[in-house]
Amino acid sequence: MQVRGQANFKNPSQEAGLVYFVERLEELTYEYSLDSYKAPPANPPVLIKEALDQLDAIEATGDEGIGAAAYIVKELADRLKDNIISQSLISQGRDVQNGLSNNDRSSLRSLLQVLTKELSPPAYISKAFELVLSTVPSNKKMDIDFLVTELVATLQNAGMSRRYIYRTTVRYWYDDVGVEKRSISDLAPFLKLIFLYQHEFVVFFKASLLVDELKNENFEAFRIQIQDELDDDFKMAPAAKSFMKRKEKERFVRVAGFKGFDRDSAVESAREKVGLIHNMFRVYHHKQDFQLSRHAMVKQCCESEIVLVDDTDKVMLHVADDRPGAAARRLDNLLRNSAFSRGADKRRFYSIAGFHAMSLEASSLENQIINLWIGLETISPSRVGKTKIDSVVNAIVPCLGLRYLERTMAGAATDLITWDRKAALQHLKAPAPGPERSLAEYLARLLLAADESAVNALFQDLGTNELLRHRLYRLRRNLAEPTKALSLIESHEQRVEWQIRRIYRTRNAIVHKGELPSSVHSVIDSAHFYLDQTIQITNELSCGPQGFHLYRDTFHYLRLEYEAYKRVLRSAGAYGDDVCTGLFWKRPPLLWPKEMFG
């Protein structure tokens, strides 16, 4: 979460819904937001298409029933439940949920084909925009949160760049100089900026090495040209001065004849076009290749200004990271103490790190997702009588579930520190947070203890920080008692399983059909997060006096602990004296001899 304040808003206290909408929209599209704060990769329009594609694949094999499509249909049913967008587009009285529970393939296909029309991306996004305009003034944060999340998910899946939405949001609501303070009347003009209007683009890159050998006449079908000079209108642009500075053997690559929603997605599409030629070239020449510049000059049909667009960072880098010093200390501890590096799984231990590294180094989205999946598959032990995807789900879900509540609380605590470190520590009564006293534990004690006055004082101090206040309010409500905490964990477990299966389908679409789904950026976000979390928890369990030597035993232990953890929450009527004891999973500690005896 980024704290910008509400100085640019005319009436932040009276228009709290608008402030919340803007803050949440920025968070959903910020590249380094926590994975759980971002928009989901799939919502109803995408899920309907996924389900129909899966039914086609099942029919092609001659199998009976709906097979693996059942997981997609179940997710679709969940996404349609209490969905105010779909309820506005589907006639009242229709029992869609009952229809989706039908295992007859023909009936299910007929229903899905009807839904493709009723919940098509244009219809769904238009209704979402309409409901945003009518709901934001009401200040109903739960509805606003749902709508803005669906808005971003649908825009991204349609092909709009997440970075464009983020930059447009920040520029319009916070950065524009010389405009009056923003109010609810500015919402409609803003939404017009991120609506799905298509534009024509011309993009110029610089390319180096061997391009002299490539002939323009062969690229006509791709609308790609290699040129010694920029077009005249590009030369006149202010950004051209730096862009025209070239290294030896560099030339300009012009890409045209395509449409997009924004400049960032246009550059990505143009880069992909040139990538087709690049990959074909390397079939015949392996030793050298040509590289495209990180920056591109872009002309949009309806804009007079030609601008320089910097390349987006790799999706793989959009994660929270340790500082180099802390990372070095953790690595030192792992190499000295991990039993994996000395046991029968030594090669697997190093291979997993290798696949993670290859996904970081890969420039193409395809290679990133393939290497991430290989990492997930390699770390997950096979189970007798189970498919590989079932084995991966069985291994990864406990790793994510055991620390889900602690991660969620830690994220909120970090947001609180970002808001105002001094005030946050005073409210948390955390003078010295550290390994034994995490900020997540301090926040859990504050929100879930019986001291209402302390919570009210915090909410009062938050002022017009609508996003953070609502997040803490929802945490307090959702974790008010152990059974509610269990429901939250089980909902997360279901989402993780669905997402793992989507990662696998994305990998299969790339490998077997050469297709790249529109949700691939969000899928990579999740796949990377899942692999990181799994590597970290298994590495921890391989260290210490009770360190596991085998991944098989490590995951078996995690499954046992996960079931025990949920069992305790299920049977507990209330939290004990220390809410963190039952709320957060901790591995029972065992001291090293030197820690016992000095």
VOGU-3710 file (C-alpha; in Angstrom, 3 decimals, decimal comma):
1> mqvrgqanfk> 0,000/0,000/0,000  1,200/3,484/-0,873  0,091/6,448/1,226  -0,502/9,583/-0,851  -2,928/11,440/1,393  -6,155/13,048/0,294  -4,966/16,610/-0,363  -6,098/16,318/-4,000  -9,679/15,455/-3,029  -12,206/18,233/-2,436
11> npsqeaglvy> -14,352/16,405/0,148  -12,507/13,260/1,307  -14,645/12,794/4,433  -17,964/13,222/2,574  -16,816/11,240/-0,493  -15,141/8,348/1,271  -16,338/5,927/-1,424  -14,447/7,855/-4,105  -11,264/7,936/-2,018  -11,550/4,195/-1,377
21> fverleelty> -12,181/3,469/-5,076  -9,069/5,388/-6,163  -6,817/3,935/-3,440  -7,975/0,385/-4,163  -7,626/0,851/-7,940  -4,052/2,016/-7,493  -3,259/-0,937/-5,231  -4,808/-3,466/-7,614  -2,588/-2,286/-10,473  0,639/-1,469/-8,615
31> eysldsykap> 3,241/-3,964/-9,827  4,677/-4,632/-6,364  1,414/-5,052/-4,448  1,050/-8,287/-2,517  -0,337/-11,114/-4,632  -3,521/-11,206/-2,508  -4,083/-7,460/-3,098  -4,106/-7,784/-6,900  -7,029/-8,596/-9,153  -7,721/-12,313/-9,789
41> panppvlike> -6,545/-13,652/-13,147  -9,960/-15,030/-14,018  -13,478/-13,708/-13,601  -16,765/-14,886/-15,180  -16,126/-13,971/-18,852  -12,745/-15,736/-18,794  -14,014/-18,725/-16,803  -16,878/-19,325/-19,233  -14,407/-19,494/-22,130  -12,033/-21,717/-20,115
51> aldqldaiea> -14,859/-24,128/-19,298  -15,996/-24,387/-22,934  -12,393/-24,918/-24,105  -11,973/-27,683/-21,533  -15,202/-29,369/-22,634  -13,926/-29,264/-26,246  -10,681/-30,926/-25,143  -12,592/-33,651/-23,270  -14,833/-34,351/-26,251  -11,795/-34,610/-28,530
61> tgdegigaaa> -10,437/-37,458/-26,387  -13,739/-39,336/-26,440  -14,032/-39,281/-22,635  -17,408/-39,168/-20,910  -18,652/-36,559/-18,450  -17,142/-33,134/-17,796  -13,817/-34,263/-16,275  -11,401/-31,478/-15,383  -13,943/-28,876/-16,519  -15,654/-29,474/-13,162
71> yivkeladrl> -12,993/-27,397/-11,381  -13,521/-24,460/-13,729  -17,310/-24,680/-13,491  -17,116/-24,772/-9,697  -14,936/-21,657/-9,722  -17,372/-19,971/-12,113  -20,291/-20,793/-9,809  -18,358/-19,306/-6,891  -17,554/-16,125/-8,855  -21,210/-15,693/-9,828
81> kdniisqsli> -22,471/-16,032/-6,272  -23,532/-12,608/-4,945  -22,054/-11,060/-8,112  -23,844/-7,734/-8,568  -22,594/-7,402/-12,158  -23,887/-10,761/-13,408  -27,117/-10,318/-11,427  -27,716/-7,113/-13,376  -27,126/-8,850/-16,721  -29,041/-12,114/-16,150
91> sqgrdvqngl> -32,816/-12,071/-15,736  -34,059/-12,516/-12,182  -35,570/-15,920/-11,501  -32,991/-17,803/-13,565  -31,263/-20,487/-11,480  -27,782/-20,351/-12,996  -26,180/-22,014/-9,968  -28,356/-25,100/-10,393  -27,555/-25,241/-14,091  -23,829/-25,117/-13,408
101> snndrsslrs> -24,123/-28,066/-11,019  -25,462/-30,244/-13,860  -22,906/-32,908/-14,834  -24,582/-33,584/-18,170  -22,090/-32,279/-20,708  -24,653/-31,285/-23,322  -26,800/-29,315/-20,864  -23,777/-27,655/-19,312  -22,399/-26,662/-22,718  -25,754/-25,139/-23,738
111> llqvltkels> -25,855/-23,045/-20,550  -22,250/-21,871/-20,982  -22,914/-20,858/-24,583  -25,856/-18,724/-23,430  -23,650/-17,169/-20,734  -20,996/-16,268/-23,321  -23,552/-13,840/-24,791  -25,011/-12,545/-21,543  -21,638/-12,150/-19,780  -19,463/-11,307/-22,765
121> ppayiskafe> -16,431/-9,124/-21,942  -17,996/-5,981/-23,539  -21,287/-6,469/-21,676  -19,577/-7,322/-18,399  -17,155/-4,408/-18,463  -19,848/-1,925/-19,541  -22,093/-2,996/-16,677  -19,137/-2,787/-14,268  -18,480/0,821/-15,334  -22,175/1,660/-14,990
131> lvlstvpsnk> -22,348/0,179/-11,482  -19,155/1,951/-10,419  -20,733/5,290/-11,310  -23,869/4,521/-9,299  -22,196/2,753/-6,348  -19,151/4,901/-5,515  -21,289/7,852/-4,299  -23,058/5,489/-1,859  -19,771/4,810/-0,001  -20,590/1,063/0,219
141> kmdidflvte> -17,031/-0,193/0,433  -17,773/-3,909/0,071  -19,602/-3,309/-3,218  -16,975/-0,809/-4,383  -14,196/-3,287/-3,600  -15,916/-6,009/-5,630  -16,600/-3,704/-8,576  -13,118/-2,216/-8,824  -11,556/-5,693/-8,578  -13,768/-7,025/-11,374
151> lvatlqnagm> -13,104/-3,871/-13,394  -9,341/-4,383/-13,304  -9,554/-8,131/-13,943  -11,755/-7,625/-17,017  -9,643/-4,775/-18,419  -6,452/-6,806/-18,050  -7,971/-9,916/-19,603  -9,214/-7,825/-22,531  -5,631/-6,714/-23,200  -5,215/-3,401/-21,380
161> srryiyrttv> -1,871/-2,959/-19,630  -1,914/-3,040/-15,830  0,804/-0,406/-15,855  -1,314/1,905/-18,024  -4,229/1,691/-15,576  -1,871/2,375/-12,668  -0,156/5,345/-14,294  -3,423/6,852/-15,490  -4,888/6,526/-11,990  -1,915/8,199/-10,289
171> rywyddvgve> -1,611/10,947/-12,892  -5,318/11,820/-12,936  -6,059/11,732/-9,214  -2,739/12,840/-7,722  -0,210/14,266/-10,183  -2,071/16,617/-12,506  -0,891/20,153/-11,794  -3,171/23,155/-12,149  -6,480/21,291/-11,855  -9,048/21,849/-9,161
181> krsisdlapf> -9,318/19,341/-6,360  -10,987/16,147/-7,482  -14,535/15,168/-6,527  -17,189/12,656/-7,509  -17,938/14,667/-10,671  -14,465/13,707/-11,949  -15,195/9,960/-11,817  -16,949/9,625/-15,198  -14,229/11,514/-17,145  -11,628/9,291/-15,478
191> lkliflyqhe> -13,444/6,058/-16,356  -13,504/7,198/-19,975  -9,675/7,193/-19,927  -9,563/3,482/-19,018  -12,513/2,302/-21,103  -11,804/-0,278/-23,808  -11,334/2,031/-26,799  -9,043/0,620/-29,465  -6,387/2,777/-31,130  -3,950/2,280/-33,996
201> fvvffkasll> -0,244/2,470/-33,161  3,131/2,828/-34,832  6,090/1,692/-32,730  9,823/2,154/-33,324  12,554/0,095/-31,636  16,299/0,099/-32,118  17,857/-3,247/-32,998  21,482/-4,363/-33,143  23,537/-7,019/-34,931  22,828/-8,797/-38,198
211> vdelknenfe> 19,726/-6,815/-39,077  21,398/-5,803/-42,349  20,964/-9,389/-43,492  17,177/-9,316/-42,970  15,152/-8,119/-45,971  12,134/-5,851/-45,595  10,148/-7,541/-48,331  9,945/-10,681/-46,176  8,308/-8,748/-43,348  5,448/-7,169/-45,275
221> afriqiqdel> 2,881/-9,598/-43,884  3,940/-8,599/-40,344  3,906/-4,838/-41,130  7,515/-4,659/-39,894  10,243/-2,574/-41,578  13,942/-2,119/-40,862  14,956/1,507/-41,506  18,041/3,686/-41,333  15,984/6,688/-40,227  12,895/7,409/-38,195
231> dddfkmapaa> 9,755/8,660/-39,947  9,712/12,445/-40,275  7,021/13,004/-37,624  8,975/10,819/-35,181  12,135/12,866/-35,781  10,291/15,999/-34,701  9,174/14,538/-31,358  11,004/15,832/-28,234  11,892/12,275/-27,246  13,653/11,622/-30,576
241> ksfmkrkeke> 16,851/13,418/-29,603  17,966/10,717/-27,175  16,335/7,848/-29,057  18,218/8,608/-32,314  21,580/8,098/-30,627  22,648/4,701/-31,883  25,449/2,268/-31,297  27,393/0,743/-34,150  25,260/-1,513/-36,356  22,017/-0,415/-34,705
251> rfvrvagfkg> 19,058/0,342/-36,959  15,411/1,214/-36,424  12,626/-1,369/-36,514  9,212/0,043/-37,386  6,093/-1,941/-36,374  2,646/-0,820/-37,576  -0,732/-2,132/-38,630  -2,064/-3,233/-35,266  -4,484/-1,979/-32,651  -4,400/-1,818/-28,876
261> fdrdsavesa> -5,927/-0,112/-25,867  -2,887/1,798/-24,608  0,761/2,562/-25,376  2,211/0,048/-22,916  0,237/-2,877/-24,293  1,036/-1,625/-27,827  4,777/-1,825/-27,127  4,326/-5,331/-25,718  2,357/-6,400/-28,822  4,954/-4,861/-31,158
271> rekvglihnm> 7,779/-6,559/-29,252  5,934/-9,867/-29,570  5,587/-9,347/-33,344  9,296/-8,748/-33,780  9,921/-11,698/-31,457  8,288/-14,003/-33,999  10,920/-12,995/-36,573  13,661/-13,190/-33,967  12,739/-16,752/-33,000  12,496/-17,884/-36,614
281> frvyhhkqdf> 15,889/-16,311/-37,359  17,490/-18,309/-34,556  16,224/-21,567/-36,050  18,797/-20,967/-38,800  21,464/-19,038/-36,923  22,306/-20,013/-33,348  25,461/-18,098/-32,463  24,368/-14,461/-32,681  21,055/-12,725/-32,396  19,666/-9,211/-32,488
291> qlsrhamvkq> 18,394/-7,379/-29,437  15,623/-4,813/-29,271  16,085/-1,654/-27,253  14,393/-1,433/-23,860  12,755/1,827/-24,944  10,396/2,413/-27,841  8,888/5,467/-29,510  5,121/5,225/-29,868  2,576/7,099/-31,978  -1,108/6,728/-31,093
301> cceseivlvd> -3,650/7,572/-33,788  -5,686/10,044/-31,732  -2,788/11,710/-29,881  -0,598/14,450/-31,344  2,354/13,713/-29,051  4,779/10,914/-29,932  6,249/9,567/-26,705  9,081/7,399/-25,468  7,849/4,329/-23,568  10,218/2,457/-21,308
311> dtdkvmlhva> 10,033/-1,320/-21,282  8,056/-2,955/-18,506  10,048/-4,874/-15,922  9,806/-8,637/-16,006  6,682/-9,872/-14,254  8,974/-12,201/-12,274  10,579/-9,207/-10,548  7,306/-7,876/-9,133  7,780/-9,480/-5,724  8,706/-8,408/-2,224
321> ddrpgaaarr> 12,418/-9,020/-1,740  14,894/-9,246/1,101  17,598/-6,633/1,068  20,915/-8,043/-0,223  22,413/-8,246/3,271  19,428/-10,067/4,730  19,295/-12,403/1,719  22,995/-13,212/2,182  22,456/-14,039/5,869  19,521/-16,324/5,066
331> ldnllrnsaf> 21,549/-18,071/2,379  24,478/-18,514/4,765  22,188/-20,097/7,360  20,647/-22,391/4,727  23,969/-23,609/3,350  25,357/-24,289/6,826  22,287/-25,968/8,300  20,066/-27,468/5,570  19,834/-31,250/5,571  18,627/-31,153/1,948
341> srgadkrrfy> 22,105/-30,215/0,738  23,559/-33,326/2,380  20,818/-35,908/1,815  19,370/-38,017/-0,978  17,438/-35,000/-2,338  20,585/-32,939/-2,832  20,223/-32,753/-6,629  16,544/-31,900/-6,390  17,351/-29,150/-3,861  19,747/-27,475/-6,303
351> siagfhamsl> 17,551/-28,112/-9,363  14,577/-26,343/-7,806  16,702/-23,242/-7,226  17,917/-23,579/-10,820  14,415/-23,629/-12,320  13,504/-20,598/-10,207  16,606/-18,803/-11,511  15,815/-19,740/-15,133  12,323/-18,282/-14,803  13,875/-15,056/-13,479
361> easslenqii> 16,301/-14,881/-16,402  13,775/-15,790/-19,117  12,704/-12,842/-21,247  9,578/-14,456/-22,702  6,403/-14,976/-20,710  6,164/-18,499/-22,104  9,529/-19,545/-20,680  8,782/-17,888/-17,349  5,590/-19,878/-16,804  7,103/-23,132/-18,086
371> nlwigletis> 10,094/-22,914/-15,734  7,877/-21,935/-12,808  5,675/-24,952/-13,430  8,705/-27,240/-13,678  9,871/-25,834/-10,327  6,475/-26,562/-8,748  6,405/-30,041/-10,253  9,972/-30,846/-9,203  9,506/-29,815/-5,587  6,197/-31,719/-5,202
381> psrvgktkid> 6,570/-35,459/-4,459  4,547/-37,794/-6,668  1,720/-39,681/-4,983  0,742/-43,234/-5,902  -2,468/-43,343/-7,921  -2,603/-39,545/-8,307  -2,027/-37,378/-11,367  0,868/-34,924/-11,344  -1,467/-31,938/-10,993  -3,153/-33,566/-7,982
391> svvnaivpcl> 0,280/-34,194/-6,446  1,262/-30,545/-6,921  -2,019/-29,308/-5,401  -1,603/-31,692/-2,458  1,931/-30,426/-1,805  1,498/-26,682/-2,336  -1,834/-26,018/-0,573  -0,558/-26,768/2,986  2,551/-24,612/2,367  0,345/-21,643/1,488
401> glrylertma> -2,393/-22,385/4,017  -0,307/-22,761/7,166  0,965/-19,204/7,036  -1,906/-17,532/5,208  -3,330/-15,718/8,235  0,107/-14,620/9,420  0,994/-13,312/5,928  -2,318/-11,481/5,719  -1,867/-9,882/9,123  1,786/-9,067/8,362
411> gaatdlitwd> 0,737/-7,311/5,139  -1,771/-5,181/7,026  0,815/-4,412/9,733  3,280/-3,290/7,062  0,584/-1,043/5,592  0,057/0,424/9,044  3,786/1,165/9,411  3,809/2,724/5,916  0,933/4,993/6,952  2,701/6,394/10,043
421> rkaalqhlka> 5,488/4,417/11,685  5,524/6,282/14,993  1,741/6,282/15,426  1,495/2,632/14,319  4,040/1,423/16,881  2,236/3,347/19,599  -1,108/1,754/18,721  0,464/-1,679/18,408  2,349/-1,208/21,676  5,357/-2,577/19,806
431> papgpersla> 8,474/-0,756/20,988  10,861/-3,364/19,613  9,385/-5,673/16,957  11,715/-8,516/16,048  11,941/-12,284/15,551  10,178/-12,987/18,849  7,634/-10,192/18,539  6,444/-9,798/14,968  4,306/-6,883/13,873  1,682/-9,412/12,710
441> eylarlllaa> 1,330/-10,691/16,276  1,058/-7,202/17,720  -1,655/-6,309/15,208  -3,580/-9,550/15,856  -3,588/-8,851/19,594  -4,814/-5,304/18,999  -7,613/-6,187/16,568  -8,877/-9,362/18,246  -8,480/-8,568/21,940  -11,426/-7,341/24,005
451> desavnalfq> -10,133/-3,761/24,317  -12,611/-1,921/22,083  -11,234/1,480/23,066  -7,789/0,654/21,650  -9,266/-0,389/18,293  -11,541/2,659/18,168  -8,563/4,912/18,890  -6,680/3,375/15,949  -9,628/3,786/13,571  -10,059/7,376/14,742
461> dlgtnellrh> -6,389/8,118/14,053  -6,583/6,664/10,540  -8,656/9,678/9,532  -9,516/9,522/5,829  -7,241/6,566/5,024  -10,206/4,590/3,706  -8,260/1,692/2,228  -6,335/0,807/5,379  -9,279/1,344/7,708  -11,499/-0,951/5,631
471> rlyrlrrnla> -8,752/-3,591/5,447  -8,355/-3,645/9,234  -12,122/-3,632/9,703  -12,516/-6,684/7,449  -9,662/-8,503/9,173  -11,249/-7,890/12,550  -14,631/-9,114/11,332  -13,308/-12,150/9,429  -11,061/-13,328/12,279  -13,401/-12,468/15,163
481> eptkalslie> -13,511/-16,115/16,269  -11,604/-19,305/15,365  -14,352/-20,759/13,157  -14,409/-17,586/11,067  -10,632/-17,766/10,740  -11,011/-21,368/9,543  -13,548/-20,299/6,904  -11,080/-17,709/5,649  -8,328/-20,327/5,401  -10,555/-22,802/3,578
491> sheqrvewqi> -11,705/-20,152/1,087  -8,051/-19,338/0,428  -7,280/-23,043/0,038  -9,958/-23,365/-2,630  -8,654/-20,329/-4,533  -5,084/-21,654/-4,422  -6,185/-25,011/-5,844  -8,086/-23,336/-8,657  -5,104/-21,145/-9,428  -2,623/-24,042/-9,461
501> rriyrtrnai> -4,840/-25,813/-11,965  -4,946/-22,602/-14,048  -1,140/-22,428/-13,988  -1,079/-26,013/-15,268  -3,617/-25,247/-18,023  -1,607/-22,195/-19,038  1,536/-24,331/-19,249  -0,352/-26,901/-21,368  -1,764/-24,207/-23,674  1,789/-22,986/-24,326
511> vhkgelpssv> 3,361/-26,434/-24,768  0,609/-28,206/-26,709  -1,052/-25,395/-28,682  1,419/-22,502/-28,680  -1,224/-20,257/-27,108  -0,684/-17,596/-24,453  -3,828/-16,818/-22,407  -4,695/-13,174/-21,753  -4,384/-13,730/-17,992  -0,742/-14,847/-18,229
521> hsvidsahfy> 0,705/-11,894/-16,264  -1,498/-12,634/-13,260  -0,825/-16,355/-13,603  2,938/-15,713/-13,490  2,458/-13,519/-10,400  0,731/-16,379/-8,594  3,017/-19,154/-9,832  6,101/-17,238/-8,706  4,583/-16,446/-5,312  3,565/-20,091/-4,762
531> ldqtiqitne> 7,001/-21,403/-5,693  8,775/-18,841/-3,494  6,596/-19,640/-0,488  7,021/-23,392/-0,957  10,796/-23,171/-1,325  11,091/-20,975/1,752  8,996/-23,108/4,109  10,601/-26,378/2,998  14,079/-24,850/3,319  13,235/-23,768/6,867
541> lscgpqgfhl> 12,047/-27,268/7,759  15,304/-28,748/6,470  17,315/-26,774/9,052  17,884/-27,313/12,757  18,108/-30,435/14,949  14,864/-31,768/13,433  15,739/-30,804/9,853  14,180/-33,038/7,180  16,475/-34,715/4,667  13,774/-35,621/2,115
551> yrdtfhylrl> 11,123/-33,511/0,416  8,684/-36,427/0,696  8,904/-36,378/4,500  8,805/-32,567/4,598  5,530/-32,378/2,680  4,013/-35,231/4,677  4,815/-33,303/7,864  3,279/-30,131/6,390  0,052/-31,987/5,506  -0,201/-33,392/9,036
561> eyeaykrvlr> 0,426/-29,963/10,571  -2,083/-28,287/8,253  -4,861/-30,692/9,173  -4,030/-30,356/12,881  -3,978/-26,557/12,581  -7,435/-26,510/10,982  -8,733/-29,055/13,504  -7,734/-26,809/16,406  -9,489/-23,802/14,853  -12,579/-25,900/14,120
571> sagaygddvc> -12,929/-27,118/17,696  -11,996/-23,913/19,517  -14,928/-21,896/20,804  -12,793/-18,805/21,358  -9,188/-17,685/21,284  -7,098/-18,256/24,396  -5,325/-15,648/26,464  -2,949/-15,047/23,556  -4,909/-14,978/20,288  -1,741/-15,636/18,275
581> tglfwkrppl> -1,264/-19,097/19,817  -4,231/-20,547/17,934  -4,352/-18,080/15,050  -0,804/-18,418/13,690  0,882/-21,728/12,959  4,324/-22,149/14,468  6,627/-25,118/14,240  7,393/-26,354/17,773  10,926/-25,096/18,497  13,847/-27,322/19,433
591> lwpkemfg> 17,116/-25,793/20,562  20,544/-26,700/19,236  22,889/-28,136/21,915  24,995/-24,968/21,829  21,830/-22,936/22,570  21,037/-25,157/25,566  24,498/-25,432/27,055  26,309/-22,397/25,658
//
